[in-house]
């Protein structure tokens, strides 16, 4: 660290090892800590928070990845996000929990560097291919990206605005369209894909949604954390929750 450079940087490897993309990419990256300028950008009002956060991560990478951060698969994106946080603020993360043993709500500290990471294995490719039991169709699923997640939200909002007189929520249709890559080996145009999804038996649709969720969790950080109850010492297993502590941790200033 130079006299005029107060940022910290660390090097890591993406959990996918770069092997789940159309073409393999170099999975190694070095990320530096955020500055006030990047935090100002993060705090600015936006309808595309994933896009803004992806741009901030890009700015904090010392060398660009071969795939834009906005187009990384969610497991890799989340891993980058957590490493940006730990490099900037450290790995200690305070999270309020309610103990199932004594019922007390206490604040526990999670070690973000201690979260388990699921790395690439070849079984992820098998999970992409789904044979639907009712319609007898063979579907190839997409891994989700921040861009795709945000497109679902944007399209849903636009469709609700156009069809303001209807009470039907289009989220399910749009989500199903976004996770299907091919049907029986063919890439369908948007009109044909929407028609296919609308006629899909709900048993098949539910299967696609469940497998898609499992597929996106095959690589990346485990969202299940163990927190110790500050009252009785019981180990509480809970789901990781994002709060203002993630990018604005409280500190003990009495030093």
matplotlib code that plots the C-alpha trace (Angstrom):
import matplotlib.pyplot as plt

x = [0.0, 1.5, 1.6, -1.3, -3.3, -5.3, -7.3, -6.7, -6.8, -7.0, -7.0, -9.5, -10.9, -14.5, -16.3, -17.3, -13.6, -14.7, -16.0, -19.8, -19.7, -20.1, -16.3, -14.1, -12.8, -9.9, -11.5, -8.9, -9.5, -8.2, -10.6, -9.8, -11.7, -14.5, -13.9, -16.4, -17.1, -18.3, -20.4, -22.1, -22.9, -24.3, -26.5, -28.0, -31.6, -31.9, -34.4, -31.5, -29.6, -27.9, -26.6, -25.2, -23.6, -22.1, -20.6, -19.1, -17.6, -16.1, -14.5, -13.0, -11.5, -7.8, -8.3, -11.5, -13.0, -13.6, -17.4, -19.0, -20.0, -23.6, -23.5, -21.8, -23.9, -25.4, -23.1, -20.0, -21.7, -22.6, -19.1, -17.6, -20.0, -19.1, -15.4, -15.8, -17.5, -14.8, -12.0, -13.7, -15.0, -13.6, -15.4, -17.3, -21.0, -23.6, -26.9, -29.9, -31.3, -34.1, -32.9, -35.3, -33.9, -34.4, -36.5, -34.2, -33.3, -29.6, -27.0, -24.5, -21.4, -21.0, -17.6, -18.2, -14.8, -16.0, -19.1, -18.8, -18.4, -19.7, -17.3, -17.8, -18.3, -19.5, -22.9, -24.1, -24.2, -26.6, -28.9, -29.3, -31.2, -34.7, -37.2, -40.7, -42.9, -46.2, -45.6, -42.6, -40.5, -36.7, -35.7, -32.3, -32.2, -30.2, -28.2, -29.4, -27.4, -27.9, -29.0, -31.6, -33.0, -33.3, -34.9, -37.6, -38.4, -38.4, -40.6, -43.0, -43.3, -43.8, -46.4, -48.3, -48.3, -49.7, -52.3, -53.3, -56.9, -56.0, -55.2, -53.1, -49.5, -47.2, -44.2, -44.5, -44.7, -41.8, -39.7, -40.3, -39.4, -36.2, -34.9, -35.6, -32.7, -34.0, -37.1, -36.3, -33.0, -34.4, -34.1, -37.7, -38.4, -40.0, -43.6, -43.2, -41.6, -44.4, -47.0, -45.1, -44.9, -48.5, -49.7, -47.2, -48.8, -48.3, -46.7, -44.0, -43.7, -43.2, -40.5, -38.6, -38.8, -37.5, -34.7, -33.7, -33.4, -31.3, -29.1, -28.4, -27.4, -24.9, -22.1, -21.4, -21.7, -23.9, -26.6, -27.1, -25.2, -24.6, -24.9, -24.3, -27.0, -25.6, -28.0, -27.8, -24.9, -27.1, -26.0, -28.7, -28.9, -30.5, -30.5, -28.1, -30.0, -28.7, -29.2, -27.6, -24.7, -23.5, -22.3, -22.5, -21.3, -21.6, -18.3, -17.1, -15.5, -14.4, -10.8]
y = [0.0, 3.3, 6.4, 8.0, 4.8, 3.6, 0.9, -2.8, -5.6, -9.4, -12.1, -15.0, -17.6, -17.8, -20.9, -21.9, -22.1, -20.3, -23.6, -23.0, -20.3, -20.7, -20.5, -21.2, -18.0, -17.2, -17.5, -15.6, -12.0, -9.3, -6.9, -3.7, -2.1, 0.4, 4.2, 6.9, 7.6, 4.0, 4.1, 7.3, 5.5, 2.5, 4.8, 6.7, 5.9, 3.4, 1.0, -1.3, -2.1, -5.2, -3.2, -0.5, -3.0, -4.8, -1.6, -0.9, -4.4, -3.8, -0.6, -2.4, -5.2, -4.6, -6.5, -7.0, -10.5, -12.0, -11.8, -8.6, -8.8, -8.1, -11.3, -13.6, -16.4, -15.7, -17.9, -16.2, -12.7, -13.3, -14.6, -11.4, -9.3, -10.9, -10.6, -6.9, -6.5, -8.4, -6.5, -3.2, -3.7, -7.1, -10.5, -9.8, -9.4, -8.7, -10.4, -10.4, -13.9, -15.3, -18.4, -21.4, -22.7, -19.8, -17.4, -14.4, -12.1, -11.4, -10.0, -12.6, -12.1, -14.2, -14.7, -14.1, -15.7, -18.9, -19.4, -22.7, -22.5, -24.9, -25.1, -26.4, -30.1, -31.6, -32.6, -29.0, -29.7, -32.7, -30.5, -28.1, -30.8, -31.6, -34.1, -32.9, -35.7, -34.5, -32.7, -35.0, -32.1, -31.8, -28.5, -27.0, -24.5, -21.3, -20.3, -17.0, -13.8, -10.4, -9.0, -11.8, -11.2, -7.5, -8.1, -10.2, -7.4, -4.7, -6.7, -7.5, -3.9, -2.8, -5.4, -4.5, -0.9, -1.8, -4.1, -2.0, -3.2, -6.8, -8.4, -11.2, -11.2, -12.0, -12.8, -16.6, -16.5, -14.0, -16.1, -19.3, -17.6, -16.4, -19.8, -21.8, -21.9, -24.5, -26.7, -30.1, -28.7, -25.6, -21.9, -20.5, -16.9, -14.8, -15.2, -19.0, -19.3, -17.3, -19.5, -22.6, -21.4, -20.4, -23.9, -25.7, -28.0, -26.6, -29.8, -29.3, -25.6, -26.3, -28.9, -26.3, -23.7, -26.2, -27.5, -23.9, -22.9, -26.0, -25.3, -21.7, -23.0, -25.6, -23.0, -20.3, -19.5, -21.5, -19.1, -21.2, -19.9, -21.0, -18.2, -18.6, -17.3, -14.5, -15.5, -19.3, -20.2, -22.4, -22.8, -21.4, -22.5, -19.8, -18.3, -15.4, -12.1, -8.9, -5.8, -2.3, -4.0, -5.5, -2.2, -0.1, -2.1, -0.5, -0.1, 0.2, 3.7, 3.6, 2.9]
z = [0.0, -1.1, 1.1, -0.8, -1.4, 1.6, -0.2, 0.6, -2.0, -1.8, -4.4, -4.7, -7.1, -8.3, -6.9, -10.4, -11.4, -14.6, -16.0, -16.1, -18.9, -22.6, -22.8, -19.7, -18.2, -15.8, -12.4, -10.4, -9.4, -7.1, -5.5, -3.6, -0.8, -1.6, -1.3, -0.3, -4.0, -4.6, -1.4, -2.7, -5.9, -4.0, -1.9, -4.8, -5.7, -8.5, -10.1, -11.1, -7.9, -9.3, -12.2, -10.0, -7.6, -10.6, -11.8, -8.3, -8.2, -11.7, -10.5, -7.5, -9.6, -10.4, -13.6, -15.6, -15.7, -19.1, -18.4, -17.1, -13.4, -14.4, -16.5, -14.0, -12.7, -9.3, -7.3, -8.6, -8.3, -4.7, -3.9, -5.4, -3.4, -0.2, -0.9, -1.7, 1.7, 3.6, 1.9, 2.7, 6.2, 7.4, 7.7, 11.0, 10.3, 13.1, 12.7, 15.1, 15.9, 17.9, 19.8, 19.5, 22.8, 25.2, 23.0, 23.5, 20.6, 20.6, 18.2, 17.0, 14.9, 11.7, 10.2, 6.5, 5.6, 7.4, 5.2, 3.3, -0.4, -3.0, -5.8, -9.4, -10.1, -13.4, -12.0, -12.6, -16.3, -15.8, -13.7, -16.6, -18.6, -17.5, -18.9, -18.1, -16.9, -18.1, -21.4, -22.3, -23.3, -22.9, -21.4, -21.1, -18.2, -17.9, -14.9, -13.6, -13.7, -12.0, -15.4, -15.8, -12.3, -12.9, -16.3, -14.7, -12.3, -15.1, -17.4, -14.7, -13.7, -17.3, -18.0, -14.8, -15.9, -19.4, -18.0, -15.0, -15.2, -14.6, -11.2, -12.8, -11.7, -14.7, -12.6, -13.0, -16.8, -17.1, -14.7, -16.6, -19.9, -18.3, -17.1, -20.3, -22.8, -25.2, -25.7, -27.3, -28.4, -30.1, -29.1, -29.3, -30.3, -27.6, -29.0, -29.3, -25.9, -24.2, -25.8, -24.7, -21.1, -20.9, -22.0, -19.7, -17.2, -13.7, -12.6, -15.2, -14.4, -10.7, -11.5, -13.7, -10.9, -8.3, -10.4, -11.5, -7.8, -7.1, -10.2, -9.1, -5.7, -7.1, -7.1, -4.5, -0.9, 1.5, 2.8, 6.0, 8.9, 12.5, 15.1, 18.9, 21.1, 23.3, 26.1, 26.5, 24.1, 21.9, 18.3, 16.1, 12.5, 10.4, 6.9, 6.1, 6.0, 4.4, 6.6, 6.8, 8.6, 5.3, 3.8, 6.9, 9.9, 13.3, 15.0, 18.6, 18.6, 22.2, 21.6]

ax = plt.figure().add_subplot(projection="3d")
ax.plot(x, y, z, "-o")
ax.set_aspect("equal")
plt.show()
